[in-house]
Amino acid sequence: MTKRTTEIEERRFSEPEVFVGKDVLELLSSSMYVNPLAIYREYVQNAADAIDEAVEVGLLPSIDYGRVEINLDHIDRRIVIRDNGVGLSNSEFVPKMMSFGASQKRGTGARGFRGVGRLSALGYVQQLIFRSRSNADTKVIEACWDGRVVKKLLAATDEDTDLQSIVKEAVSLKELDPDGYPAHFFEVELVKPRRIGNDRLLNEVEIEAFVGQVCPCPFSYEFSYRDQIVTLLEGLGRSGRSYNIFLNQSETPVFRPHCDEIEFSDSKKSKFRRLRTFKIDGIDGEPAAVGWLAHHDYQGAIPVSQGVRGLRARVGNIQIGHDRLFAEIFPEDRFCSWSVGEIHILDARVVPNGRRDEFENNTHFDNIIAHLRPIGAEIARECRVSSQKRNRLKQFELSAEKVFERLDVLKQGAVSERYAKTIKAEIGTLLSEMRKATDFELFEEQERLTLRQHLIEVENAVDVHSNKIVGDIFDSLPINKQSAYKEVFDLIYDCSVNQVAAKSLVDRMLDRLSRS
């Protein structure tokens, strides 16, 4: 090591040499969040932590008494998100509001721990206002960020503007009279949010869908597996907690989107048939994650609009990333969109990244991925089995349909005895195919019983009608022409690809002949 290198390493920096550029503020706000709706996740996350703390210090009997309210004012274009958590005391409000990336939550088990989420809306609004008080305070403190000033200063080309100077110019502080405010609370107000897309930040439908999927909302009581999932997560701290989040003063909280069936289309639905739960151990043998899968009949990729597709990750009962986060565990990526389930991460060493759209890569996350691969393989098997079963069912139903088409031809009585024997042979072959389908080894017993019952009904219909060949329609026709007509009708059926269309044509011909 040279003498010069030693001198640089041993040197102590003086205060003026540490310069935090203004662009850090842009990185801490809008640049971090690809989806504007992520701001709701950040503020609900902080609200949930505040409610937990209020319960711990005895301000609330339990989290059931906690409330997170999201109120939208479309006329004045304002959004207010308020919780009745512990609140910030007057003495700690300013230091905490003026600190950046210096959260005291790190290592406490709280959901937020980087201290940057509160500024997530700054790039989307004209003003970002925070208000709070604790139970012991007589005043409400307000901090107001002027988004227009921030934008102007960030766009300036001078090199001297730093983070501290922007804060001094863009942030104003006030003491407010406590009348009309709760005894302890924290709220954030977004003034004049930008119109993005279909006005997403004020779009109640999109907000409810996002909050229901991502935030720690309870499952609906109408979801049959609710109690099993609650039991699985019971005793797991923040992972098992859900909170009452109310949108626009609704009397009922926002629920998770899960219900007992998946709607693929107006005419195609699928019910969940069983829940499978599992646990994953960490490298050291301690619990690393728990999860659940809701098996259904895997008809295909679940529509995004259902809000449940994919094997999703949650930390502190808040979703991390999107529905394809664990796509790599499946033998084929497409099966990720066929699945419904959740992985609740318990290992504190498995850490979400700053945007909360992925996890930081380390051996502990790799361990979870390794344990999930058999789960992905299980889902893939279910998908393939379901596909095989659907093919057999389709074959069964198609054969039944063809049987009834041929019975209709026999009941019509327009074909020759020779052609009728051919039809009977085809019916026999179709019935044989249907019997084979009912014996398919992958069918469950109830499915097999249902198919066999349907087969019996078809066989009974064949027994009743297959012996009727000649109808009364020929009684009015000259006897010497009947065989010629039958040969013509035989040719029509024999040369037609569509038996239904052929029968319709023969019906019209018979009707015309009966009136001539």
VENGIVEN-V108240 format. One line per field, one symbol per residue. psi: psi as a letter, one per 30 degrees, with the letter a starting at -180 (. if undefined). A space follows every 50 residues. Layout:
BEGIN
psi=???
END
This chain:
BEGIN
psi=kleeeeeeefkkkleffjjjlffeeeefcfffjejeffeeeeeeeeeeee eeeeeeggekelfffkkjkjkkjfefikkkjklhaflkleefeeeefglk ghkgfkffflekgfgfffgffefflekjkkklllfflflkkkkkkjeeee eeeffkflffkaeeeeeeffkkklklkfkflleklklkkjkikljkbhhe fgjeeeeeeeeeeelilllkffjfgeeeeeeefkggbffgklljjkkhgk fklkllfkaflkjeaffjlkkkflkkllkkklegflkfllllkjkagifa kkkeffgflljlkkkggkkkaafgegfffkekeffeffljlkjjkfjffj klaefhflkkklfeeeeeeeffeeeeeeeeeeeeeeeeeeeeeeeeeeee eeeeeeeeeefegflleeeeeeeeeeeeeeeeeeeeefgkffkleeeeee eeeeeeeeeeeeeefffjeklffffflkeffeeeeeeeeeeeeefkejee eeeeeeeeeeeeeff.
END
